[in-house]
Amino acid sequence: MFSISPSQPAATPRRERGLRLALAAALSLAATFAGAQTVPLTLEQALQLATQASSSNRAAQAAIEASGMAAARANQLPDPMLKLGIDNLPLSGQDKFSATADSMTMRRLGIEQQWVSADKRQARQERAKRAVAMEEGAYLENVGKVREEAGKAWLTLLYAQRASRLYGQLEQAMADDVAAAQAAHRGAKATAAEVLQAQMELAQGRDDSRRAAQEVASARIALARWVRTPFDAVADAPPAMSAHLPTIPTADLEHYHAGVLNARRAIDLADADTAVALRERHPDWSFEAVFNQRGSQYGNMLSFGVSIPLTVNRGQRQDRDVAEKSALGTKARLQYEDTLLEMRSQIEQMSLELDSLRERTAQLNATLLPAAQQQVELSVAAYRGGAGTLSAVFKARRTLLEKQLQINELDKQCALTWARLELHVIPHDMANQPRTAQ
């Protein structure tokens, strides 16, 4: 089904190959729709296009690259320092400003290296890896947000198209009724009032159709913001809307939802910060070697030494840094627990809402809609048999339309709830690919 697993930064060639493949796939898919705009856009295609086109996703990929570079250099020693200078240069007397006349004057050439212990460098590198994992988690969470918003935009357009078709069908039926009423009036079988009533209903139906068409156009613009590809319509094929998250144990949510995963990785990063702070309690030594050159009549000299920082106030400096990082670790753990509980609560609420909307839709389809359709049939039969009025036909058709739109709106709410519940979860194959390959 779905899963999210930690991943390490990929090598640069692998990332470049993945990026080229992703760009090729995006261009191929975009070319398909650019060349055949009449092909309805499916939900999966919309999600794929939105994921590939999102600038925020590419920004998150760049952040992963940056963190990977930081992790690669975290285990390195600091650069050595070249030291040049002149010692004991005379400022007065017959040898003033001479670098060779006085035996104490020396030209100095040295090198200094700060030595960082292996365990400290390893702790820094581990901390950098945890930072990469955090950036990858942020990327996965951003992908989930993009997929959710694109999915909701696609579903909104789908049900706007359906509503527009319903209004169009009613408008066509009313146009047929106007033509029939006018013919009946010419044959002295209908009154002028009935013709006028039919024309008024037709005018209202046309206005409703225009309003529905405007809503379709607005929904199309909203979806284009995510997919960035021209299209005429979306495919009338809504997803099955089966919910998987409600069946997942709370303790396993971090393997399926990027928000919970990020909260877990925040704990790992805080622990890595604490480990670095513990090792920073021991100062780094600096080693120095210096060659001292004097005048040709004097011997040259070699100096060497070591610099050791004195932690004279460890309780107020290094120990407080460790305490700070430890407290941040406690904060991350408490936030993880809160995130887990909040996510479970949201899942249960959305699952309850989804089930309720499904039941309501099924009930209306089974009882209300057939009754409204039968009412239209009876009113039309009565009118044709001379026992009913055209106004009753219009009223019955308007009632049927209202019920159809009511069910369509419930279907839309159900689909949007499903999108909020399920589309934020990252598919297993996407989670395990290098970030730049998606």
C-alpha positions as CSV (number, residue, x, y, z in Angstrom):
1,M,0.0,0.0,0.0
2,F,1.9,3.0,1.3
3,S,5.1,3.4,3.3
4,I,7.8,5.9,4.0
5,S,11.3,4.9,4.8
6,P,14.4,7.0,5.7
7,S,16.8,7.5,2.9
8,Q,20.4,8.6,2.7
9,P,21.6,11.3,0.3
10,A,22.3,9.8,-3.1
11,A,25.5,10.4,-5.0
12,T,25.6,13.3,-7.3
13,P,25.7,11.3,-10.6
14,R,22.6,9.3,-9.4
15,R,20.7,12.5,-8.6
16,E,21.6,13.9,-12.0
17,R,20.4,10.8,-13.8
18,G,17.2,10.9,-11.7
19,L,16.7,14.5,-12.5
20,R,17.1,13.9,-16.2
21,L,14.6,11.0,-16.1
22,A,12.1,13.1,-14.2
23,L,12.4,16.0,-16.6
24,A,12.0,13.6,-19.5
25,A,8.8,12.1,-18.0
26,A,7.4,15.5,-17.2
27,L,8.1,16.8,-20.8
28,S,6.6,13.6,-22.3
29,L,3.4,13.9,-20.2
30,A,3.1,17.6,-20.8
31,A,3.6,17.0,-24.6
32,T,0.8,14.5,-24.5
33,F,-1.7,17.0,-23.2
34,A,-0.3,19.9,-25.2
35,G,-0.8,17.9,-28.4
36,A,-4.2,16.5,-27.5
37,Q,-6.0,19.0,-25.3
38,T,-9.3,17.2,-25.8
39,V,-8.1,14.1,-23.9
40,P,-9.7,14.3,-20.4
41,L,-7.2,14.6,-17.6
42,T,-7.4,11.7,-15.1
43,L,-6.7,12.1,-11.4
44,E,-3.5,10.2,-11.4
45,Q,-2.2,12.3,-14.3
46,A,-3.1,15.5,-12.5
47,L,-1.3,14.3,-9.3
48,Q,1.8,13.4,-11.4
49,L,1.9,16.7,-13.3
50,A,1.3,18.7,-10.1
51,T,4.2,16.9,-8.3
52,Q,6.6,17.4,-11.1
53,A,5.6,21.0,-11.8
54,S,5.6,22.3,-8.2
55,S,8.2,25.0,-7.5
56,S,8.0,24.2,-3.8
57,N,8.9,20.6,-4.5
58,R,11.9,21.7,-6.5
59,A,12.9,24.1,-3.7
60,A,12.7,21.2,-1.2
61,Q,14.9,19.1,-3.5
62,A,17.5,21.9,-3.5
63,A,17.4,22.0,0.3
64,I,18.1,18.3,0.3
65,E,21.1,18.8,-2.0
66,A,22.4,21.6,0.2
67,S,22.0,19.4,3.4
68,G,23.8,16.6,1.6
69,M,26.8,18.8,0.8
70,A,26.9,19.9,4.5
71,A,26.8,16.2,5.5
72,A,29.7,15.4,3.2
73,R,32.0,18.0,4.7
74,A,30.9,17.5,8.4
75,N,33.5,14.8,9.0
76,Q,36.5,16.9,7.6
77,L,39.2,18.5,9.7
78,P,39.4,22.3,9.5
79,D,41.7,23.8,7.0
80,P,45.3,24.3,8.2
81,M,46.5,27.8,8.8
82,L,49.7,29.2,7.2
83,K,51.5,31.6,9.5
84,L,54.0,34.2,8.2
85,G,55.8,36.9,10.0
86,I,59.0,38.6,11.3
87,D,60.0,38.4,15.0
88,N,62.2,40.9,16.9
89,L,62.7,43.5,14.1
90,P,65.0,46.3,15.3
91,L,63.3,49.7,15.3
92,S,66.4,51.9,16.3
93,G,70.1,51.9,16.1
94,Q,72.4,51.1,13.2
95,D,70.5,47.8,12.5
96,K,67.0,49.3,12.5
97,F,64.6,47.7,10.1
98,S,67.2,45.1,9.1
99,A,65.9,41.5,9.1
100,T,69.3,39.9,9.0
101,A,71.7,42.0,11.1
102,D,70.5,41.2,14.6
103,S,70.8,37.6,16.0
104,M,67.3,37.9,17.6
105,T,65.5,38.9,14.3
106,M,63.9,35.9,12.6
107,R,61.7,35.5,9.6
108,R,58.9,33.1,10.6
109,L,57.2,30.5,8.4
110,G,54.8,28.1,10.2
111,I,51.7,26.0,9.9
112,E,48.9,25.4,12.5
113,Q,46.3,22.7,12.5
114,Q,43.3,22.5,14.7
115,W,42.7,18.9,15.6
116,V,39.1,17.7,16.0
117,S,38.7,14.3,17.5
118,A,37.3,11.4,15.4
119,D,34.3,10.9,17.7
120,K,33.5,14.6,17.6
121,R,33.7,14.6,13.8
122,Q,31.5,11.5,13.6
123,A,28.9,13.1,15.9
124,R,28.9,16.2,13.6
125,Q,28.4,14.0,10.5
126,E,25.6,12.0,12.2
127,R,23.9,15.3,13.0
128,A,24.3,16.4,9.4
129,K,22.7,13.2,8.2
130,R,19.8,13.7,10.5
131,A,19.5,17.2,9.0
132,V,19.3,15.6,5.5
133,A,16.6,13.3,6.8
134,M,14.7,16.3,8.1
135,E,14.9,18.0,4.7
136,E,13.7,14.8,3.0
137,G,10.8,14.6,5.4
138,A,10.0,18.2,4.6
139,Y,10.1,17.3,0.9
140,L,7.7,14.4,1.4
141,E,5.3,16.5,3.5
142,N,5.4,19.2,0.7
143,V,4.7,16.5,-1.9
144,G,1.7,15.4,0.2
145,K,0.3,19.0,0.3
146,V,0.7,19.4,-3.4
147,R,-1.0,16.2,-4.2
148,E,-3.8,17.0,-1.8
149,E,-4.4,20.4,-3.2
150,A,-4.2,19.2,-6.8
151,G,-6.5,16.3,-6.1
152,K,-9.1,18.6,-4.5
153,A,-8.9,21.0,-7.4
154,W,-9.4,18.0,-9.8
155,L,-12.4,16.7,-7.9
156,T,-13.9,20.2,-7.6
157,L,-13.7,20.5,-11.4
158,L,-15.2,17.0,-11.9
159,Y,-18.3,17.8,-9.9
160,A,-18.6,21.3,-11.4
161,Q,-18.7,19.6,-14.8
162,R,-21.4,17.2,-13.6
163,A,-23.5,20.1,-12.2
164,S,-23.1,21.9,-15.5
165,R,-24.3,18.9,-17.4
166,L,-27.4,18.7,-15.2
167,Y,-28.2,22.3,-15.8
168,G,-27.7,21.8,-19.5
169,Q,-30.0,18.8,-19.6
170,L,-32.7,20.8,-17.8
171,E,-32.2,23.7,-20.2
172,Q,-32.7,21.4,-23.2
173,A,-35.8,19.9,-21.7
174,M,-37.2,23.4,-21.0
175,A,-36.4,24.4,-24.6
176,D,-38.3,21.4,-25.9
177,D,-41.2,22.3,-23.6
178,V,-41.3,25.9,-25.0
179,A,-41.3,24.6,-28.5
180,A,-44.1,22.1,-27.6
181,A,-46.1,24.9,-25.8
182,Q,-45.8,27.2,-28.8
183,A,-47.0,24.5,-31.1
184,A,-49.9,23.7,-28.8
185,H,-50.8,27.4,-28.6
186,R,-50.9,27.6,-32.4
187,G,-53.2,24.6,-32.4
188,A,-55.4,26.2,-29.7
189,K,-54.4,23.5,-27.2
190,A,-52.4,25.7,-24.8
191,T,-52.9,29.2,-23.5
192,A,-50.6,32.2,-23.9
193,A,-50.0,32.1,-20.2
194,E,-48.6,28.6,-20.5
195,V,-46.3,29.7,-23.3
196,L,-45.1,32.7,-21.3
197,Q,-44.5,30.5,-18.3
198,A,-42.4,28.1,-20.4
199,Q,-40.3,31.0,-21.8
200,M,-39.7,32.3,-18.3
201,E,-38.6,28.9,-17.1
202,L,-36.3,28.6,-20.1
203,A,-34.7,32.0,-19.4
204,Q,-34.0,30.9,-15.8
205,G,-32.6,27.6,-17.0
206,R,-30.2,29.4,-19.4
207,D,-29.0,31.7,-16.6
208,D,-28.4,28.7,-14.4
209,S,-26.4,27.0,-17.2
210,R,-24.3,30.2,-17.6
211,R,-23.6,30.3,-13.9
212,A,-22.6,26.6,-13.9
213,A,-20.3,27.1,-16.9
214,Q,-18.6,30.0,-15.0
215,E,-18.0,27.7,-12.0
216,V,-16.5,25.1,-14.4
217,A,-14.2,27.8,-15.8
218,S,-13.1,28.9,-12.3
219,A,-12.5,25.3,-11.3
220,R,-10.4,24.7,-14.4
221,I,-8.2,27.7,-13.6
222,A,-7.7,26.5,-10.0
223,L,-6.6,23.1,-11.3
224,A,-4.3,24.7,-14.0
225,R,-2.5,26.4,-11.1
226,W,-1.2,23.0,-10.0
227,V,-0.8,21.0,-13.2
228,R,0.4,23.9,-15.4
229,T,-0.7,22.1,-18.5
230,P,-3.6,23.1,-20.8
231,F,-6.6,20.8,-20.8
232,D,-10.3,21.0,-21.7
233,A,-11.9,18.7,-19.1
234,V,-11.2,16.1,-16.5
235,A,-12.2,12.5,-16.9
236,D,-15.5,11.6,-15.4
237,A,-13.9,8.8,-13.4
238,P,-13.8,9.6,-9.6
239,P,-11.6,7.4,-7.4
240,A,-12.9,4.5,-5.4
241,M,-12.5,6.6,-2.3
242,S,-11.4,3.7,-0.1
243,A,-9.7,4.9,3.1
244,H,-6.6,3.1,4.3
245,L,-5.3,5.4,7.1
246,P,-8.1,4.6,9.6
247,T,-7.0,0.9,9.7
248,I,-3.4,1.8,10.5
249,P,-2.3,1.5,14.1
250,T,-1.4,4.8,15.7
251,A,2.1,3.7,16.4
252,D,2.7,3.0,12.7
253,L,1.5,6.3,11.4
254,E,5.0,7.7,11.1
255,H,5.6,5.1,8.4
256,Y,2.7,6.4,6.3
257,H,2.2,10.1,7.0
258,A,5.0,12.6,6.3
259,G,3.8,15.0,9.1
260,V,4.3,12.3,11.7
261,L,7.5,11.1,10.1
262,N,8.9,14.7,10.3
263,A,8.0,14.8,14.0
264,R,9.9,11.6,14.6
265,R,12.9,12.8,12.6
266,A,12.9,16.0,14.7
267,I,13.6,13.8,17.7
268,D,16.5,12.2,15.9
269,L,17.9,15.6,15.0
270,A,17.6,16.8,18.6
271,D,19.3,13.7,19.9
272,A,22.1,14.2,17.4
273,D,22.5,17.9,18.5
274,T,22.8,16.6,22.1
275,A,25.5,14.1,21.1
276,V,27.4,16.9,19.4
277,A,27.1,19.2,22.5
278,L,28.4,16.4,24.8
279,R,31.5,16.0,22.6
280,E,32.0,19.7,22.3
281,R,32.5,19.8,26.1
282,H,36.1,18.6,25.3
283,P,38.0,21.4,23.5
284,D,39.9,21.1,20.2
285,W,43.6,21.3,20.5
286,S,45.7,23.2,17.9
287,F,49.2,22.0,16.9
288,E,51.8,24.4,15.5
289,A,55.2,24.1,13.9
290,V,57.3,27.1,12.9
291,F,60.6,27.5,11.0
292,N,62.5,30.6,12.1
293,Q,65.1,31.9,9.7
294,R,67.8,34.3,10.9
295,G,70.7,36.1,9.2
296,S,73.3,33.9,7.4
297,Q,75.7,34.4,10.2
298,Y,73.3,32.9,12.7
299,G,71.7,29.5,13.0
300,N,68.1,28.9,12.0
301,M,65.5,27.6,14.5
302,L,62.5,25.4,14.7
303,S,59.6,26.0,17.1
304,F,56.6,23.8,17.8
305,G,53.8,23.8,20.3
306,V,50.2,23.1,21.1
307,S,47.3,25.4,22.1
308,I,44.7,24.0,24.5
309,P,41.5,26.0,25.3
310,L,40.9,26.1,29.0
311,T,37.3,25.3,30.0
312,V,37.5,27.4,33.1
313,N,33.7,27.9,33.3
314,R,32.3,24.6,32.0
315,G,29.2,24.7,34.2
316,Q,28.1,28.0,32.7
317,R,29.1,27.3,29.1
318,Q,29.5,23.7,27.8
319,D,27.2,22.1,30.4
320,R,24.5,24.7,29.7
321,D,24.8,24.0,26.0
322,V,24.2,20.3,26.7
323,A,21.3,21.1,28.9
324,E,19.8,23.3,26.2
325,K,20.0,20.6,23.5
326,S,18.6,18.0,25.9
327,A,15.7,20.2,26.7
328,L,15.1,20.7,22.9
329,G,15.1,16.9,22.7
330,T,12.4,16.7,25.3
331,K,10.4,19.3,23.4
332,A,10.7,17.3,20.2
333,R,9.4,14.2,21.9
334,L,6.4,16.0,23.4
335,Q,5.6,17.5,20.0
336,Y,5.8,14.1,18.4
337,E,3.3,12.7,20.9
338,D,1.0,15.7,20.3
339,T,1.4,15.3,16.5
340,L,0.6,11.6,16.7
341,L,-2.6,12.2,18.8
342,E,-3.7,15.1,16.6
343,M,-3.2,13.1,13.5
344,R,-5.1,10.2,14.8
345,S,-7.9,12.5,15.9
346,Q,-8.1,14.1,12.4
347,I,-8.1,10.7,10.8
348,E,-11.0,9.5,12.9
349,Q,-13.0,12.7,12.3
350,M,-12.5,12.6,8.6
351,S,-13.2,8.9,8.5
352,L,-16.4,9.4,10.4
353,E,-17.4,12.3,8.0
354,L,-16.5,10.1,5.0
355,D,-18.7,7.3,6.2
356,S,-21.6,9.6,7.0
357,L,-21.4,11.3,3.5
358,R,-21.4,7.9,1.9
359,E,-24.4,6.7,3.8
360,R,-26.3,9.9,3.1
361,T,-25.5,9.7,-0.6
362,A,-26.6,6.1,-0.8
363,Q,-29.8,6.8,1.0
364,L,-30.7,9.7,-1.3
365,N,-29.9,7.7,-4.4
366,A,-32.0,4.9,-3.2
367,T,-35.1,6.8,-2.0
368,L,-35.2,10.5,-2.9
369,L,-33.9,10.5,-6.5
370,P,-36.3,7.7,-7.7
371,A,-39.2,9.5,-6.2
372,A,-38.3,12.8,-7.8
373,Q,-37.8,11.1,-11.2
374,Q,-41.2,9.4,-10.9
375,Q,-42.8,12.7,-10.1
376,V,-41.5,14.2,-13.3
377,E,-42.8,11.2,-15.3
378,L,-46.2,11.5,-13.7
379,S,-46.4,15.3,-14.3
380,V,-45.4,14.9,-17.9
381,A,-48.0,12.1,-18.4
382,A,-50.7,14.1,-16.8
383,Y,-49.9,17.1,-19.0
384,R,-49.9,15.1,-22.1
385,G,-53.2,13.5,-21.1
386,G,-54.7,16.9,-20.5
387,A,-55.1,16.4,-16.7
388,G,-52.1,18.4,-15.7
389,T,-50.5,21.7,-16.2
390,L,-47.2,22.8,-17.8
391,S,-46.3,24.6,-14.5
392,A,-46.5,21.2,-12.7
393,V,-44.1,19.8,-15.2
394,F,-41.6,22.6,-14.7
395,K,-41.9,22.4,-10.9
396,A,-41.3,18.6,-11.0
397,R,-38.2,19.0,-13.3
398,R,-36.8,21.8,-11.1
399,T,-37.3,19.6,-8.0
400,L,-35.5,16.7,-9.7
401,L,-32.6,19.0,-10.6
402,E,-32.4,20.2,-7.0
403,K,-32.2,16.7,-5.8
404,Q,-29.6,15.7,-8.4
405,L,-27.5,18.8,-7.4
406,Q,-27.9,17.9,-3.8
407,I,-26.5,14.4,-4.4
408,N,-23.8,15.8,-6.6
409,E,-22.8,18.2,-3.8
410,L,-22.7,15.4,-1.3
411,D,-20.6,13.4,-3.7
412,K,-18.2,16.3,-3.9
413,Q,-18.0,16.7,-0.2
414,C,-17.3,13.0,0.1
415,A,-14.5,13.2,-2.5
416,L,-12.9,16.2,-0.9
417,T,-12.9,14.5,2.5
418,W,-11.3,11.5,0.9
419,A,-8.7,13.7,-0.7
420,R,-7.8,15.3,2.7
421,L,-7.6,11.9,4.3
422,E,-5.7,9.9,1.7
423,L,-3.8,12.0,-0.8
424,H,-1.4,13.5,1.9
425,V,0.0,10.0,2.3
426,I,3.1,9.4,0.1
427,P,3.1,6.3,-2.1
428,H,5.7,3.7,-1.3
429,D,7.5,3.9,-4.7
430,M,7.8,7.7,-4.4
431,A,9.1,7.5,-0.9
432,N,12.0,5.2,-1.8
433,Q,13.2,7.0,-4.9
434,P,15.9,9.7,-4.7
435,R,14.2,13.0,-4.2
436,T,15.4,14.5,-7.5
437,A,14.0,11.6,-9.4
438,Q,10.4,12.4,-8.6
